[in-house]
């Protein structure tokens, strides 16, 4: 009888212990950051040491500079701003499920600045470029040593120059080797496969290990850009077509899964070029991508919309989104545009902390943080909560359709959209109460024809 009681007691304790175990969380959190544009030339007196030193020594060299404060507007990120952003990200989310970086690691005019500040070392420009990429990976690894970090390339990320990423070239191979440790695969075969795939064109997939069963499809949309110039070396002449064919295969093979897409340049309209054109309204409309790429991409994401739960981009440096409607006018796909760390274009630096459902892989909310350069004592500050600001319950094509309508019909939502677009810098007058329709039309009209009808024709939809 005593043995039976002991057995029963042990079983009760086991059951109680099982019930006491914490249940796997149903919600995940990630960080998104974009357009860091690290400027290693911020202190020219350091150049000689930087050129001659291994990238692992760069943080020490940077920290020896007399320049300690983050840079301000109209310049790319110095090392103090970069580190400040990483520290703020870690404070808000010390253990994210993963981090998405939507491109543009290098500062603008990287090659010409090197020639200016390191004229005695003309043959070391590629080595210097590589070390800049490597030190950024090093710093991400330092602040988030166990976190998966998933990067895509920006138009400035190249050995050759702006919009000159060379498919199959040396830069892609270097970049892949620098960032593969942050995939946290702990598998030599998987690492080799990533380096091989990324080296082809800077695009790849990643199966998440967060319990969601989700898959990331990381694109290189520089090939799709109207500004792309494949003149660096002599590699494939049609990298955009190759990538779109690859994307079609990936979407077809994974249509039963839950997918997120990420890229640097979003599809749709280049609002800045459009509103600053010299011709008529219709003549001034400019797109980010070549029409052929835009059409193929849109047809693919519409076809596989049931699998694609979210999209991410950067490039504009501002806080925005793009929403794609199908032929019946139903919203089916969106791209969440993360603001820049670099304050080059007058925006305050920023990053975002997003939550998502692990079961549905749907984005639940976004919280934005910014560095208040326009105040007397700049600091990283909470800016706004997306759901509370726009009156929605998640971030999906359907809810973003509601957001677009709320911006159009509710003055408070319009004010929020205008204020938060440039990360709460009222001194920047890029978007204002007079020209906001140019930006609003771009959120939901991704072709020249539909945008022209909306902005130039006044058909606001």
N, C-alpha and C positions, 0 to 999 in steps of 0.2 A: 504493500500500500504506500509506504514511504517512497519507494522508487517511482511509483506512478505519479505521486504528487510532485516529485522533483522534476520528472519529465514534463508534466503539464506546466510547471512553473517556468522551466527553460523555454518551452514553446511560446508561452505568453510573453516572455521577455524578448524573444526573437521577433515576434509579430509587432510588439510595441516599438522595437528598434527600427524595423522596416518602415512603420508608419511615421516615425520621427525623422526619417531621412528627408532632407529638403528636396522638393520636386524640381525637376529641371525648369528653369525659367522659360516662360512662353514668349518673352520679349527680349530682343537683342538691341544693342546700341552700338553705333559706329560713329567715327569721325570722318568728315570730308574736308579736304583742304585743297586749294588750287592756286596756280599762278604765283608760286613763291618767288621766282625770278631772283635767286640768290646772286648778289653782286659781290664777287670776291675782290673787286677793285676799290672798295669803299675807303680804304686807307692805302694810298699808293706807296707809302713808305714801307709797306710789308711785302711788296712784290718780289723783291730779290729772294727773300726767305721762302716765300710760297712756291716760287718756281723751282727752287733747289730742294725743297723738302717733300717727304712722303705725305700723302693726304692725312694720315693718322696724326701728324704733327700740326695740321692746320688749325684745329680748335685752339691749341695753345698759342699759336702765332696770332690768330685773330684776337684772342683775349688780351694779348700784350699791347694792343692798340690803345691809344689815348681816346679813341672814339668809343664810348660806352653806351650811348643812347641809341635807340632805334631811329632810323632815318624818318624823315617826314615826306610830305607829298612831292610828286614830280620826280621821284627817284625809285629805283628798284631796291629790294630788301637787302640791307646790310646784315652782317652776321648777328649783331645784337637783336635786330627785329626777328630774324629767323629763330633764334634761341628763345626769345620772348614768346613767340607764337607756340613753339613746342611746349614750353612750360605751361602756358595757358590751356592748351589742349589737354595736357596730362592732368591738370587741376580739375577740369570739367569732366573728364572721362579717363581715369587712370588705366582702365582695363577694357578698352573697346573690343568688340568681337573682331573687328578689323578696321583698317583705315584705307580710304580711297583717296588717291592723289590724282586729280584730273589735269596733270600736265603743266608744262612750262616751268622747268626747274632752273634753267639758266636765265641770266639777266638779258635784257634787250641789248643788241649791238655787241654781243659777247666777243666776237672775233676782232672787230675794229677797236674795241676797248683794250683788248690784249695787245694789239699792235701799238697802241698809244702808251700804255703803262709798262710794257715789257719789251721795248724796242731792241734790247740786247740779246733777247732769246727768241728769235723768230721761228726757230725750228721746234719749239716746245709748246706751241699753242694747243696741239691735240692732247698732249700730256696734261696741260693745265686744265683743259676742258674736262678730261676724264677725272682728274682729282676733284674738281668742283662737284661732279655727280657723285663721286665716291664719298666725299665728306658729308653730303646730304644724307646718303644712305646710312652712314656711320652715326649721324646725329639722331635720325629716326630710330635706329636700333638702340641707341643709348637711352632715349626717353621712353621707348616702348619695346623693351627687350624680348617680350614674349608675344607681341601682337603681329598678326599678318598685315603686311602693308602692300597694297596693290596699286602700282603706278601705271599711268598711260603717258604717252609722249605729247608734248606741246610743240607748237610751230617753231619755238626758239631752241628746241633741244636737238642739236645737230653739230657735227664737226664743221659743216660747210657754211651755214648761215640760216637766216630766217626762211621757213617753209622749204627747206632743202634736205629733209630726211632722206637718206639714201637706202632704198630697200636692199637688204642683204649686205649692207655696208658695215664698216668697222665700228661706227658709233653704236649701232644696235647691239652688236656683240658685246661691246664694252658695258653698255647700260644694263644689259641682261645679267652679266656676271656681277655687276655691282649690287643689284637689287635681289638676286635670287636667294640670298640668305634670309631675307625678310619674308619669303614665302613660307618659312618654317616647315618645310616638308620633311626635313631630316631623312631624306631619301636621295641618294646620288643619282638614281635613274630618273626620278621626277625632276630633279634640278637640271640634269642634262637635257631632258625633253623641253623644259621651259626655255633654256638658253637657245636651243635649236629653233623652236617655234618663234620666239621673240625676235631672233636674229633675222628671220625672213622678212618681217615687215613691221615689227613693233606691235603686233596684236596677238592675243592669246586668250585662253580660258582658264578658269580656276574653280575647282570644286571646294566650296566652303566647308569648314569643319566646325561650324557653330551649332550644329544640331538642326539646322533648317532644311538641309537637303538642297540648298540653293546653289546656283552656279553663276559665276561672274563671266561675262563676255566683254573683254577689254579691247577696245578698238583704237586704231590709229587713223583719225579722221583728217590728218594733215594731207593725206593722199587725195582726199575728196575736195580740198579747198580750191577756190578759184585762184588763189595765190601760189599754189604748189608749183615748185620748179625742180624737176628731176634732172639737174645739171651737174651734180656734184661728182658722180662717177658714172660708170657705164654698166648699170644693173638694169633689171627689168623695166621696160618702157611703159608698162600699164599696171602699176602697183595698185591703183584704185580698183580696177576690174578684178585683179587677183584677190584682193581683200574682200570685195563684195561677194565673189564666188565662194570664198571660205566662209563668210558669214552665213550665206544661204545654206551651206552644208551643216554648219553648227546649229542653226535654228531648226533645221529639219530633223537632225539627229536627236535634238534635245527638246522637242516640242511637248513632250509629256512631263518635263521638269519645270522648276521655277527659276526664272532667269532675271538677272539685272544686267543692263548694258552700261558701259562707261566709256567716255571719250573726252577729248579736249574741246574741239570745235563743235558746237551744236549745229544741227541743220537749221534752215530758215534764213531769216533776213539779217543783214548787217545794218543795224539801225543807225549806227554812227556815220557810216559812209552815206547812207540814204538821206539823212536829214542835213548833211553838209554838202550835198551835191550842188552843182551850178545850173542844172537844167530844169525842166519841168518836173513835177512830182513823180510822174510815171517814169520819166527818163532816169531819175535819180535812184530808183530802187535797185539795191544790190543784195545779192545772196552770199551766204557764207560758203556754200558748197557749189560745185558745178551742177547744173540742172540734171545731167544724166545720173550722177551719183545720188542726188536728192530723191529722184523718182524711184530708183531701184531700192534705196534704203527704205523709203516710205512704204513701198509695196511689200517688202519683207516684214517690217514690223507690224503692218496691218494684218498680214497673213498669219503671223504667229503671235498676235496680240494676247491670246489666252495664256501663253507661257511667259511673256515678258511683263514683269510686275513693276519695273521702274527703270529709269535711265538717269545718268549723271553726266555733267559736262562742266566746263569752265570757260576760259578764253576771254570772255567779255569783261572780266574783272568785277562784275557787278552781281547782285543778288536777283535772280530772275528764274524763269522757267519757259519751256516750250511745250505746247500741247498739240498733238496730231489728231485730227478727226478723219473718220473714214468717209466713203462716198455718201453715206446716209446721214452724215452730220453727227455721228456718235463718237465721243472722245475715246480713243483706244490706246494711246501711248503718250508718255511725257518724258521730258528731260529736266531734271532738277539742276539748275546752274549755281554752282558754288562760287561765292565771291573770292577775290584774290587776297593773298597776304601782301603782295606788293602794292604800295600806294601810288604807283607811278601816274595813274590817270585821275588822281584826286579823290579816290575812294579811301575810306578808312580800311585798314587791314582787317580781315575777318576769317572765321572758320565756322563750321556747323557741327552740331551734335544731333544725330538722328536716331530715332527709335523705329523698330520694325517688328512685325509679328513673325516668329519663327515657323509657325504653322502655315500661314498663307504667303509669307514673304512680301507682304504689303508694307509700305512705309506708313508709320503711324503718326509721326510728328517730327518737326525740325526746330531746334533751338539755335539761334544765331548769336555769336559773340564777336565783338569788334574792339579794336584798339583805337581809343578816342584821341586821335592826333589833333583834332580841332578844339581841344580843351587845354587849359593851363597846366594840368597835371595828367598827361595821357596815361591810360590804364586799360587793361582788358576788362570789358564790361558786357554783361548780358544785354542784348538788344531787343529781341522779340521772340515770341512763341508763334509758330506759323498757324496752328489750329485756332488758338485764341484770337489772333489778329484778324483772321479771315472768316471765322465762323464755320469751320469744317471739322470733321472728326478724324480725318486721315489724309494722306497724300496719294491720291490715285487719279487716273484720268477723269473719272466722274467728279471727284471733289475739286479738282483744278478747274473744271468747267464752271463749277459754282463760284470759285474764286474769281475767275475772269468776269463773270456776270456781276459779282459783288463789287469789283473794282469799277465797273462801268456804271453801276446804279447807286452805290452807297458812298457818299463823300468821305466817310471815315476810312473805308477800305482803300479808296483812291489815294488819300493822304498817306496812308501807311505804305502803299506800293511805291509812291514817289520818294518818300523819306528813306525807306529801307533799301531801295535800289542801289544807292551808292554808299551804303553802310553809314547812314546818319551823318553825312557831312553836308550841312546846309550851304556851305560856301561853294560847293560844286554845283554848277547850274546846268549839268548835262541834261537831266530830265527835270521838267518843271510843270507848272499848271497850264502852260500854253502848248507844250509839245508832247504831252504824255500819251496822246493817242498813237503817235508813231511807235512807241514802245509797247503799248497795250495791243495794238494790232499784230505786232510781231510775236506775241505770246501764243497766238492761235492760228496764224496764217503763215504756213511754212513754204509757200511757193510765191513766185513773183506775181502771178495773176491774182491769187486770193488776197495777198497783201496790198497790191495796188488798188483792188476793189475796196478794201477796208479803209486804208489810210488816205489814198488819193480820191477815192470815190465816195467816201463817207458812209459806206455800208458797214456799220460797226458790228461785226460778228466774228 
